[in-house]
Amino acid sequence: MKKILVIHNRYKNIGGEDIAIKAEIQFLKKYYEVEILYYDNSITSIFNDFISFFNSNNKQSVEILKHKIKENKPDLVYIHNTWFKASLGIFEFLNSKGIPILLKLHNFRYYCTRSVLSSKHLNSENFCFACGHTKKKFRLFNKYFDNSFLKSVAVLIYGKKYFKILNNKELKILVLTNFHKKFIEEFICLKSKVYIYPNHINLDTYNMEEYKEESLLKYFVYAGRISKEKGVEELVQSFTNLGLKEFKLKIIGEGPLLSKLKREYSNNINVEFLGYLKNSEVIQLIKNSRGVITATKLFEGQPTFLSEASLLEIPSIFPRSGGIDEFFPPNYQLSFEQFNYQELQSKILELANNFDFRTIGKNNRMFIINYLNENKTIERFNKILND
């Protein structure tokens, strides 16, 4: 049985990527010997962390990896997020030891940090579909973090080095969708091998019991980051413009727009801002909703939130963006043209008035179960390893 070492730098606030990686680890443990090496961005040594922040090579992190390799002797290393504590120094060490590397790209942000100039980041557009940045007058520098110049300098140094790592022809890159694979092949032309490998979801954890009467399913759910690039403001505006007095929109999550939206809609009884909730609480709310909605402005990868809804037989409304529609049946009736908020409103109305919405949900569940079938998933992974 092959030994796999999984490496992931956890995010400050637990998100969909952290949850997906945890689920995938549990899945791989059924078929391989799996060891885990988690990093986080807590400060352990101010001097070391400061230096490594700007040279993208954390010596302490590499030492931890060396010890883990010596102790477990893995056949390959499976890497996820490395910003910033894990650092890029781990790639240099693993290459020096000749240890095969799988690298999974969960998003498109690597594309945004490879250039110093803002014009190259946006590629003559007004908006970046990978990270949500908008064009600003008289800004030459690619200030990736609007609130920090130094942090932006650090991530650009990191990004340029990371892009060189991605271009290693010995590297195997895993992406979540066919859309992302085509994006890499057509716009970036990397020399590395690129494979489609969706995140695993434990299908057995989504039971179909304890549903409320359909007459009580009088709310929609959004769960995720409350920010501009996620289109939450446009979603709330679109919903309130419809004047659906019998329905509510429940917004779950935290982010930079939360305070603003709570102030603006404090008197609107049809919009509820629930803040951070445990995943089990989110699942319960989804389970008894009429449907879930996202109006993201980005190229999205695998939509964990929407996939969970499908497994619970709950319909989703989403923009045709990135690879989202790859996780739904062909010609799905509740998707809308991205940025077309009139069509978004029509889809909300359609679902609000659709008394056969359970059929849509059941079709979604059948599709996602077949697509993320455990046998197919492990077969995909084995083919990647053996290629």
N, C-alpha and C positions, 0 to 999 in steps of 0.2 A: 504493500500500500504506500503510495507516494505521500511525502510530507510537504505540506504547504505552510508557509509563514505569511499571514495576512498583516499588512501594515496600514494603519489609518491614523491620521491626525484629526482628532475629534474637534467639532465646532464648539464655539463658546455656548451657543444656544442649540440644543439638540434639534435637529431637523430631519427632513425626509431621507437625506443621504446617510446619516448615522443609523437611522432605523433600518434602512435597506441593507446596509453592510452587516449589521447585527444578524438580520434574518438570513443573509447569504452565508455567513459563517456557520450558523446552525445547520443549514442545508448541506454545505460541503463536508461537515463533520460526519455525515452519514457514509461518505464515500472515500474520504482521505483522512490522514492524520493532520489535524489543523492546529497550529499555534497562532497566537495573536500578539501583536505588538502595537499597543495604542500609545500615541503621543497626545499631549494637549498643550495649549499655549500659555499655561501658567508660568510665571517667572521663577526659575530655580537658581540661576546665577546671573545677576544683572549684567556683569561685564561680558560673559560668554554669550548671553542671549542678545545683547546689543550688537556685538560684532557679527554674530551669525545672522542677525536680522538683515544686515546689509551685504553680507557676502554669500548668503544662501547656503552656508555650510556649517551646521551645528555639530561641533566636535563631540559634545556630550551625547547627542542623539546617535551619532555614528558609533560611539563606544558602546552604548546600550544595544545597538544592533549587532555589533561584533560579538558581544557576549551571548546574545540570543542565537546567533548563527552557530557559534561554537558549541552551545549547549544542545541545540536541537537538530543541527545538520539537515536543514530542509532541502528538498529537491528543487524547489522553485519558490519565488517570493511574489506575492500578489499584492500590489500597491494601489491604494486609493488616494485620498487627499494627503498632501505633504506640506501644505502651507500652515504655519511657517516653521514650527518647532522641529518637525521631522527633518526638514530641510532637504536640499537636493544632493547633499553629500552622501546620502545613503545609496544613490544610484552609482556614484563613482566607486564606492566600496564594493557593492555587489558585482559590478562589472569587473573589478580587479580580481574577484574570486571566481569569476566565470559562472555565477549563479543565474539561471534564467529568470527573467522578470516578465510578469504580466502587469500592465498598468490600465486601470479602468478610469475612463473619463466620464464623470457623471453630469458634466455641464460643458458650456462653451467658453468659460471665462479665460482659459489659456490663450484664446485668440485675441483677447483684449489687452493683454499685458506684454505683448512682444515688441511694442514700438514706443518710442519716447514721444513722438509727435501725435497730438490729438487728431490731426487730419488722417493719419495712417490708421489710427484706431477706428475711426468712424468710416473710413474708406469713402469719403466724400458724401456720406449720408448725414442726415440730421439726428439719427437715432441708432443706437447699437442694439441689435436684436439678441446679442449674446449676454450683455450685462445690464442693459437699460440706460446707459449714459446718453445724454442729449448734447447736441452741439451748443457750445457757448461762444459768444463773440469775444474776439481778441485772445482766446486761449490757445496757445501753441503747445504747451506742455500737456502730455496725457496724464492729467491728474485723476487717477483711477479712484482714489478715495477723496471725495469732495471735502471732507473735514480734516484731512491731514496731508501736508506736502511730503513730509519725511516718510510716512507710510507708503505713499504713492511711489516715491523714489525706490524704496525697498522692494515693492512688488514688481516694479518694472525691471529691476536688476534680476529678480527672481524669474520673471516671465521670459526674458531673453534667454537665460540659461535653460529654463524648462523646455523652451521650444527646441533648443538644440538636442536635448534629451529625447524629445518626441520624434526627432528625425533620425534616430538610430535604427538602422535597418535590422538589427538583431532584436529589437523590442517588439513585443506583441501588445497592441493597444486594443482594449475592449471598449465598445460604445454601446449605448442602450437601444439605438434605433438605426434603421436603414437610412433615414434622413441624415443622421450625424455622420455615418460612414461616407455617404455621397458628398457631404460638406467637406470632409477632410480630403477626399480624393479629387474633388473639383476645384476647391478654393485654396488648399494648402499644399497638396501634392507631397505629402510626407513619404519618406522611403520605408518607414516601418510598416509592419503588417497590421491591418485593421480588421477586427471581427465584430459582428453583432452579437451581443450577449446581454439580454435584459436582466434586471434585478430579479432575484427570486422573491416570491411572496408565499408564505406558508398558508396554503389554501384551507387547511383544516381548522384554522383559528376563526374563520368567519362562518358562524352558524346562522341558520335562517329562522330562528325561533323568536318569540316574544315581539312580534310586530303589532303595532297599534292598529286600530280600525282606520281604514283609508280616509274616512271623513275627518280624522284628527290630524292627518299629515299636512299641516298648513304652514310649513316653513321650508325655506331653502337654506343651504349651508355653503359658506366659503371657509376653508381652513388653510392657513399658510401665512407667509410674511405680509404684513400690512405696509405696503410700499408702492411707490409710483410705478415701478417696472412690472409689478404684478397686476396693475390695472384695477386695484381695489376701489379707488375713487370713482372711476368710470362705472364699475359694477354697481356701486351703491346708488349713483346718480340714475343709472338706467332703471334700476329696480324701483326707486322712489317715484320716478317719472310716470311709471305705469299706474300708480295709485291702487295697487292691489290690497284693499283693506283687510281681506280675509287671510292674507299671507304675510309672513315675516321673513326677513333675511337675517340669519345668524352669522356673524363674523367672528371666527376663531383665530387667534394668533396675536402676535406683537410685531411692532415695527415702527419706523419713523413717522408714518402717517396716522398712527392710531389716535394720538391726542387731538390732532386737527379734525379728524372725522368724527370723533366723539363729541367735540364741541359743536360742529356744524349740524349734527343730526341728533342732538340731545333731546329735542322735542318731538322727534319722529318715533312713534311707538312701534312702527313696523320694521325698524332696524335695531338689532341688539349686538353690542360689542362685548364678547365674552372673555377676551384676553386669552392667556395661555391656559390650556386644558391638557390633562393627561390623555395619551392616545386612546385609552379605554373609554374615556368620556367622549372623545371625538367620535369614536366608532358608534357609540350609543346614539349620539345625535344624528349621525348620518343614517343609521338604520331606520329611524322613524321620521325621516324627512321626505318631502316630495321629490327632491333632487339636489344635486350639488352643482356649484357654478364656479368657473374661473374665467377671468377676462385678461389673462396674462398678456403682456406685450412682448414677451421674450420667445426665443427658440427654446422650447422645453425638451427635457429628456423624457424619462419614464415618469408619468404622473402618479406618484404613490397615492395621493389623495383620491384621484379619480378611479384608480384601480381598486382601492378599498371599497369605494361606492359600488363599483360593478360587482364585486364579490358579494356584496350585500343586496344585490338586485335593485340598486337605486340608480336611476338615470343620471347622466352628467350632461351639463351644457358647457361647451368649451370652444375656443377659437381654433380654426385650422392653422396650427402653428407648429413648426418643427416636426417632431415625430409623434405628437399626441394621438393623432388619429390611427396610428399603427396598433394601438391597444383597444380599438373599438371595431365593431363589424363594418364591412364596406358600406359606403353611402349612408353613414350614420345620420339620422334625421335631426339631431339636436346640436350639431356643430354649426358654427357661424364664421363668416369671414372676419379675420382679425381686424380690429379697429372699426368694424361696422356695428355701431352700438344700436342702430335701429333694428338690425337683424338679431342682435342679442336680445332686445326687448321682445321681439316676435317669438323667439325660442322660449323665453320665460313664460310668456302668455300661453304658448302651445302646451308647455308642460303643466302649467297651472290648471288648464282646462281639459287636460287629457286624462280621462278616467281609465284608460288602458295603459297607464304608465308602467304598471308592473310587468307588462309584456316586454317593454323596452329594457327594463332592468334585468329581466330573465335572459334576454338575448345577449346583453352585455356580459352577464355572468358566464354564460356558456362559452362566449368567445374568449374571455380572459383565462378561464380555466383550461381551455384547449391550448391557448397560446403559451401559457406559463406552466404547462404540464410538467411534472417533475421529471419524467423519463426524457422528455424533449430537452429540458434544461440541462440535465447532466450529460446528455448526448452532445449538446452544443459545446459544453465545457471540455469534454474529453477530446473532441475533434480539434479544439483550439490547442490543447496541450500537445497533441500528437502531430500537428501540422509542422 
